[in-house]
Amino acid sequence: AIEQRNIALSFASRLSLTSEAGDVDESILICETILKLIFRDLCRDTVGHDSLSHIILGLSCTSPEEKKAYILHSFQGSSVDLCGYNNSLDVMIRLMSEMNFLLDPKYAEIASKCHEIMYRLCETNSPSLHLTKLCVMHKLRNIEFWQKQLLRFLGASEYSDSVLFSILRSSGIRGNCETNGLHEINRDSHVMHCVSWVLKGVALELYGLMGFVEQTKELKIGPQPTKCRQLLHLLLKDPYSIIMKSLEYLPLNKPQLASQLYANSPRREIIDPALYEMVGPNDICDGYKVIDENKISLGMSENNLQAESAKLEQMEAIEWSKKWNCYVHFACASSHLSRAWCFLTQIAFSVCSSYLWTNNEISDSNEGNVLRERHAMHFLKSILFRLNSYQHRDKIDGNLGKFSYSGTVDSTIPREEFEADSIFPLGAVSVTLLRFILSSDEVFTEDDANQIMLLLLGAIESCDNRGSVEDVTNYERASELCCALTLLLETDSVRCNVSSDVSFRNMALNVASYLSNLSVISLKENVSQNNTNGLQYISTVARSCFCSLITWFDEQEKLSTSVGQGFLIEVFAPEAGTDAHLQPKQNAMIKFIDLLLQYDNDIVRVLECIACCSRGTELLVNKGITDALYSATKNFMDNDINFKGAAPTYGSV
């Protein structure tokens, strides 16, 4: 124990020199080396109580009985210390309390790693580390670590903006960034990672305060409703709700730098050999590729740079690579921030939903309810508004009634397309929030239903970017939004009344056409075998939403006195001036019917839904359903005769 204590003290003393005067480069190198040792050890599946990382962090010098006693005293509100001497865990906590350390470009990456260590210690599911995990969670809870970090990065008031807001608003990646300013943009990326780890840490804290941390026979820790409500109050209470305000400036759009890079990229044969996977946690960096600038220099040097033009091309490629790497790191951080925000929001509105009812008050507080009246409804509309592309916002803005989006940073960003990995997680949050509202005492007026349906249609249509390299990510986002739209349309207590509005109807027709395309997406020729299962799920969700949409319009039209050809007929109506075999709408219906021959159980339900709509049977007959049914029946009978074993069937359909 004495040796372990001496080791911990030695590492802590070196780590504490990080932000002090002296040789900055040397202190940074020492700090990075220590953090790498901790990370490498924490990432091992076999890490145990007396591992090097826990020795350095001061977590190994207490017995299991001492840990249990600490947890119980901490739970009861006693002021006790986990470790009686200076250690790296305490040093990191002190460093993370200094804004200069958090925002200095020299130390921003180290600050990000310190926050990640805090999160990883609270996240571990290793049975052998369960007591250590609880000790760390209680230590951070006693000093209100997560709350203080939330306020440092995201706290705002009437007279000042949050730190993250200020950083994103002035980030050089929004304009014509120069190479000498890239270190500032890299700082911005690391700050976003810091905030992401904090948001995810707060989500784990909520989960723990609800009493969902694993229990043991010797140690049973119940929920702590007062502390949980207080934390929810910090996250959701108006007028400076941290979750709501941070939604306004989540960086969901591609920055201007991305457009410049794509427009002026070097030749692929120069860049491709130098690409490699970004180094970092797999759950954060997977799929992001950066460029090794040295490989570009070596690769072009091997081809003998004799001509002046070749030397110039090499220099331009290296400069381009530096900017590309900066952009990729920013995109990765943006995605991490978005997913962390969504993770926290979903925990708050699902796991902690029982504490968010409007008739529940925070204990020991005179501030009133966690959620004010209609706060959740406005929050849902704001999320859906951000999921709409700029073109769709212009289209729907005049039909949103009294709802107005209060975003500020968003208006300063050029009208660029979405960053697919950043925008995707918001779709799942919209489903969680809609379910929360429908299960609560929130009043769901007809205007609310109209606005949410309009926003959902616009958000789904914003995913329709057929031909884009990000098709699959857009499909996944659309499938999440389809779940929300289906839930809305099939809730009997919700009444929408906008089916006759021309702009609304046109948007719904576009969405129905897009959904019919998604319904057969797994049949695309360019789909790899690895994506088949995911695309089958997407097509299943799209089919369900398509059926709900055409059924809803059919019911509305049956109650209406207006005369027209009907929504279903318009969905599959041929477009003027286009050959029939080139019609995407016509092809979707043909593929629906062709799937009968492939024993697609689910498509039978879609065709049945179409047949039940006005003029649906007529439409199917005109498209060849009779011949398809005959062929499917004949194939089934032939299979039944020729195969003694199990033959392909339609199951119970």
N, C-alpha and C positions, 0 to 999 in steps of 0.2 A: 504493500500500500504506500509505503514511503517513496519507493522508486517511482510509482505511478504519479504520485503527487508532485515529485520533482520534475518529471517530464511535463506534466500539465503546466506547472509554473513557468518552465523554460519556454514552452511554445507561447504561452499567454504573454510573456514579457516581450517576445519578438513581435507578436501580432499587434501589441499595443503601440508599437512605434510607427505604425502605418501612416497616420495622419500628422505625425510630429515633424518638426523641422529636421533637416539633414539631407542625406542622399536619397532623394525621392525614388529614383529608379531602383536602388538597392532595396528600399523598404517595400516597394511594390513587388519586386521579384520574390522576396522572402514571404510576403503575404500570400502571393499566388501559389508558391510551393507548399505552404502549410495547408491552404484550402484544397489543393489537389490531393494531398495525402488524406485529408478528411473525406473528400468525395470518393476517392478510389476505394476507401475502406467501407464507406456507407453503401456503395453500390454492390458490394459482394453479398451474395445470398446467404453466406455462412457467417456474416458478421455477428458477433456476440457481445455479451456484457463487458468483457475485458478486451475488446478490440482496440486498435490504435486510435481510431477516431473518437471513441468514447473516453479513452484515457486523456487525449488532448483536450476534449471538451469538458473534462471534470465530471464525467458521468459514471465512472467505473469504481470509485473508491467507497461506495456505499453498498452495504449488503441488501438483499431483497427485503429483509425485515425493516431496515432503515428507510428504504424507498416507500414501503407501505405506510410506515409511520408518517413520513413527510407528506404523502398524498392525503392521508386522513386529516392531519393537522391543517393542511392547506385548504381542504374542502370545508373544514369547520371555521375557516377565517383566521386562523392563527398566523402570525408573522414568523415564518421559519425560512431558513436558507437551505437549499439543496446541497450545496458544497461550501465548506468552510474556508476555502482559499481561492485565490485568483485563478481563473481558468479561461480558456479561449471562448467558451460560450458567453461568459459575462463580458469579455472584451468586445466581441462582435455586437452584443446588445448595446454597449456604450458607443461603439463606432456608428451604429445605425441610428443613434439619436442625434447625430451631428449633421445638419443640412449641408454643410460644406463638403463633408465626406460623401454624402449621397449624390450631390450634383456636380462635383468636380470631375471633369472628363478623365482625369488621371486615375481616379478611384471608382468611377461609376461601375465598371465591370466587377470589381471586387465587392462593391456594395450589393450588386445583384446576386453574386455567389453566396454572400452571407445570408441574404433573405431566403435563398433556395435551401440552404442548410437548415434553417429554422423550419421551413415547410416539410422537408424530407424527414426530419426527426419526429414531427407530429403525424406524418402520413404512414410510416412503416406499419406493416401488418405482420411482421415476424413475431411469432409467439414468445420467443426468447427475449424480445425487446419490449414486451407489452408494458412492464412496470416502468422502464426507462422512458417510454413514450408518454405515459401518464404523468411522470415527474416533470418532463419538459413542458407538457401542456399546462400543468398547474403552475409551474414557475412563470411561464409567459402570461398566464391569466392573472397571477397575483400582481404583476407589474403593469398590467393592461398594455402589453406589448403591441398586440394587433390593433387595438383601438388607437393608440398613439401613432402608429405608422400610417393608419388610414387617414388620420387628421393631418399628418405631415404632408402626405402626397395629394390628398383629395379634399381636404377641408377648405371650405369657402365661406365667405360672409358677404354682407351687403357692400362692403368697401374693398374687398380683395378677392381675386380669383384663386383657384387651387393651383398648386405647383405644376401638376400635370397639364392643366389647361394652358398655363403660360408657356410651358415647354413646347407643347404641340402647336400652339398658335404661332410661335416664332421659329419653329424648326426650319432649318435650311432646306430640308427635303421637299418643302412645298414650292420652292422657286428654282432659280437657276443656280444650283449649288456648284461651288468650285472645289477643286481637289483639296485646297488648304483648309476648307471648312468641314471636311468629312468627319474629323474627330469629334466635332460638336454634334453631328447627326448620330454618330455611334453612341455618344453619351445619351442622347434622347432614347435610343433603342434600349440601352441598359436600364434607364429609368423606367421605361415601360415594363421591362422584365421585373424590376423591383416591385412595382405596383401589382403586377400579375401574381407574384408569389404572396404578397400581402392579401390580396383578394381571396386567393385559394386558402390561405391560412385562416382567414376569418370564416370561410365556409366550414372548414374543419372544426373551428372553435364553436360555431353554431351547432354543428352536429354533436359535438361533445357535451355542450350545455343542455341539449335536449335529452341526454342520457343514453345515446346510441353507441357509445364507446364500449368495446367488449368488456364484460365483467368476469371476474374470477371468483372461485368459491371463498377465498380468504378476503377478497376486497370487492365490495359492491358500492359503486358510486352512482347515486341517483341523479336525475335531472336537476338543473338549477334555473328555474323559471324566471326568477328576478333578474339575474345576470343576462339571461337569454333575451328577455324583453328589452333590457337596457341597450344591448348591442343592436337589436332590431330597430330600436328607436333612433340610434345613431345612423343606421343605414337608410331608414325609410322616412323619418319624420321630416315634414316640410318646415320651412321653405328651402332648406339646404340639404335635402336628401342626397346622401353620397351616391347611392345607386342611380337615382334619377338624374342627378347633375352629370355624373360620369358618362351616362348614355349619350348625352348631347355631344360629347367630343371624342367618342370612340373613333379611331382612325379606320373607317371602313372602306374608304375609296383609295384607288391607286394614286400615289402622289405624282406631281408633274415630272419628277425625275424619271419615273418609269416610262412615260411616253417618250421622253428624250432618248433614253437608252434603247428602246425598241426601234426608234426611227433611225438611229445612227450606230447600229451594232456592227462590229468587225465581221470578217468572214468566219463562217462556222469552223472551217478547218484550222483556224488559229485558236478559237476559243474551246471547242469541244475536248481536245486532249488535256486541257488544263482544268476541267471541271471536276469537283469532288464534293462529297456529302459534307454539309456543314457539321462542324464538331460541336457537340453539346448533348443534352439529355434527349433521348430518342422521342419521348413524348412531346417535346417542344420543337426539335430541329429536323425531325424526319421529313424527307421530301424536299428540303431546301438545299440547293447547290450553289457553291461559291467557286471562285476562280483562283488558281494558284498563279500569281503574277510572275513568279520565277520560272514556271514552266513555259509561259509565253515567251519570255526572253530566251530561254534555252532552245525552245522549239524553233524559233525564227532564226537564231544564231546558227543552228545546224544547217540551215538553208543558205548560209553565206549572204549576209546583208551587204551586198556590194552597192546596189543602187540606193540613191538618196531617198527615193520614194519608199523603198522597203524599210529603211530605218525610221522614216516618218510614220509608216503604218504600224511598226512595232511600238513606237512611243504612244501613238493614239490608242492602240489596243490595250496597253498597260494602264493608261489613264482611264479608259472606259471600264476596265476590270475593277479598278478601285471604286469607281462610282457604283458599278453593278453589285459588288460585295456589300457596299454600304446600304444600297436599296434592299437587297435580300435580307440583311440583318434587321432592317427596319420593318419589312413585311412580316418576318418571323415574329418580331416583338409585337407587332400590331395584332397578329393572329393569336398570340399567347394572351395578350391583354383582353381581347374580345372573348376568348374561351373562358378565361378566369372570371370575367364579369358575369358571363352567362351561368357558369357553375355556381357562383355565389347567389345570383338571383334565383336560380332554380331551387337551391337549398332553402332560401328564405321563404319562398312561396309554396313549397311542397312539404319539406320536412318540418318547417316551423309554422305551417299554415294555421295551426290551432291557436297561436298567439297573435295572429294578425286580424282576427275578426274585429269589426268596428266597435263591438261592444266590450272589448277587452282593453283594460287600461294597464299601463306599465306600473308595476309595483313600486311603491316608495317614490312616486313621481307625480308632480302636479301638471305635467305637460299634456295630459290628455291621451288620446288614442294613438296607437302606433301608426295606423293608416287613417287619414281623414276621409270623410265621405267622398266617394267617387275618385279617390287617388289611384286605386288599382286600375280603374277603367281608363283614366287619362294616361297612365303608365303604359298600358297595352297599346293604346292608339299611338303613342309616341314611338314605341318599338316598331310597330307596323309601318309607321311613316318613314322611319329610317331604312326599312327594308324595301321601300319603293325607290326606283331609280329616279333621277332628276326629271326625265321625260314624263314619268307617270305622276310625279308630284305636281307638275304643271297641269296635268290632265285632271287630277282629282281635287286640286286645292279648292276650287269653287264649290265643291259638293260636300264639304266637311262640316258645314253648319257652324256651330259655335266653337268647335274644336280648333285649336291653333297650336302648332308645334313651337316650343320655346327654345329650340336649339340655337346656338350662337356660333360656335366654331364652324359648324357645317356650312354656313353661308359664306365663309371666307375661302372654302376649298373649291378649286375649279371643278367644272362638271365632268369629272373623269368617271370611268366605270368602276364597279365595285372590285375590291380585293377579295377574291372568291373565298379564301381560307378565313378571312376576318369576318365577312358578313354571314357565313354559313351558320354559326352557332345560334344566332338570334332567332332563327326559325323555331328551334326547340323551346326557347324561352316563351315565345308567343303562345305555344300550346299549353305550357305549364300555367301561364298567367290566365289564359281563357278558362281553363278548368277551375282555377282558383275562384274566379269571378262567378262562374256558373254555380259553384257549390257554396258560395257565400250568400250573405244577405244583401249584396250589392244590387241596386235597382238597375235592371237592364231595359232601358227605354227603346222605343222603335228607332229613334234617332241614333242611339248607340249601335244598334244592330245594323242599321244602314251604313253608318260610317265604318264600322269594323269590317263589314262585308266588302265595301268599296276598297278599303286599305288592303285587305287580304287579296282581292283580285288583282290589284295593282302590284302587290309584292310578288305574286305568282307569275304575272306577266313579265315582271322585271327579270325573272329567271330565264325567260325564253330568249336565249342567245344562241340559237342553233347554228352550228358551224364553228363555234368558239372552241379554243383548245381547253377551256375550263368547263366543257359541257357536263361532265360527270358531277363536278362539284355543284353546278347549277341545278342538276337533276336532284341531288340530295337535298339542297335547300328547298326546292319546290315540293319535295315529298313531305318535309316537315310542315310547310305551310298548308299543304293539302289536308293534313290531319286536322289543323285548326279550322279550315273552311268546312270540312265534313262535320266536325263537332258543332260548329255554329249552325249549319243548315239542318242538322238532324235533332236539334234541341227544340222540343215542342214549345217551351216557354218563351222562346225568342221569336220575335215577329219582325221580318224585314218587309219593306214596301217600296222598293226602288226598281222593280222589274221593268216598268214602262219607261224609265229614263233612258234616253237614246245613248248618251255617253256611257252610262253604266252597262247597258245591254251590249254595246259594241265591245267593251272591255271583257264582259262575261263570255261573249262569243270567241274572242281571241284566246281566253283562258281555256275554254272547252276544247278548242282546236289543239292547243298545246298539250292538254291532258290526254287527248286521244292519241297524240303522237307518243307521249310518255308511256301510254298503256301498252304499246307494242315495242318499247325501246329495247328490250332484250333480243329482238330479232334483227337489230342493226348488224350489218355485215362487218363493220370495223370494231366490234366489241370483242375484247380479249376474253379468254376462258376464265381468267382470274376475276373479272368484273361481273360474271354472269349472275352469281347469287345476289350481289348488291343491286343489280339492275332489275332482277326479278322482284325484289322487295319494292323498289321504286315504282315499277309498273303496277304492282298490286295496289299500292296506296293511290296511285293516279287513277286507276280504274274505279276505286271506291269513291273518290272525290268527283270524278266525271259523272258517275251514276247519281250521286247526291245533287249535283248541280242541275243536270237535265231534269231530274224528278222535281226539284224545287220550282224550276221555271214552268214545268208542265202544270203543276198544281196552281201556280199563280195565274197562268193563262186560262185555266178552266174557270177561275173566279172572275176573270176580266171580261168586259163586254166588247173590247176591241177585237177587230178581225185582222188576222195576219196569217202567214204561213207557219208560224210556230218556231220556237227557239231551236228545237231539235233539228228541224228541216234546215234552218239557217246555218247550224253548225257544220252540216255536211253539204251545203249548197256549193255547186261549182263556181269558181271564180271566173269572172268575165275575161275573155281573151286568152285563156290558158287551155292547152290540150288536156283532155280528160286523164291521160296516163301520167301527166306531170302534176296533177292536183294533189297536194299533201292531204287535204281533207278527204278526197276520194280514196286515196291510198290507205288512210287509216281505217276507213270502213271496210275496204277490201281485205286488209290484214286482220281485222276483227273476225270476219267471216272465214278467212283461210285458217285461222287458229282452231276452228272446229275440227279440221282434218288432222290436227296435231294433238288431239285429246287434251286441250287446255281446259281444265275444269272451270277456272275462274272466268274465262271469257264467255261461258254460257250464261252466267249471271249478268254480265254486262249486256249481252244481246237480249236477255229477258227483260232487263230494265228498259232498253230502247223500245222493245215491242210493246211495253205497257204504256208508253207515252203516246200522246195524240199523233196519229199518222206514222207511228214508229213501225208498225207491221208493214205498212205500205212501203216505207223506206227500205226495210230489210229485203222484202220481196224484190223490189226493183234492183237491189244490189246483188241478188243471186243467192239469197239465203236458202231457198228451196233446193237448188242443186247441191249446195254445200251440205245440207242436212242429209240428202240422199247419199252423197258420196261418203260422208262420215259413218252413216248407218251401214253401208255396204262394206266399208273397210273394217268396221267393228265385227260384222258377221263373218267376214273372211278370216280375221284374226282368231275369232272364237272357234272356228272350224279347224283351222290349220295348227293352232297351238293347243297342246294338251295341258300345259301349265297356265300360269297367270297371263292373261292378255291385257294390253292397254285398254283402259276403260275411262269413263267419265266419273267414276266413283259413285257418289250417291245422287249425282245430278240427273 
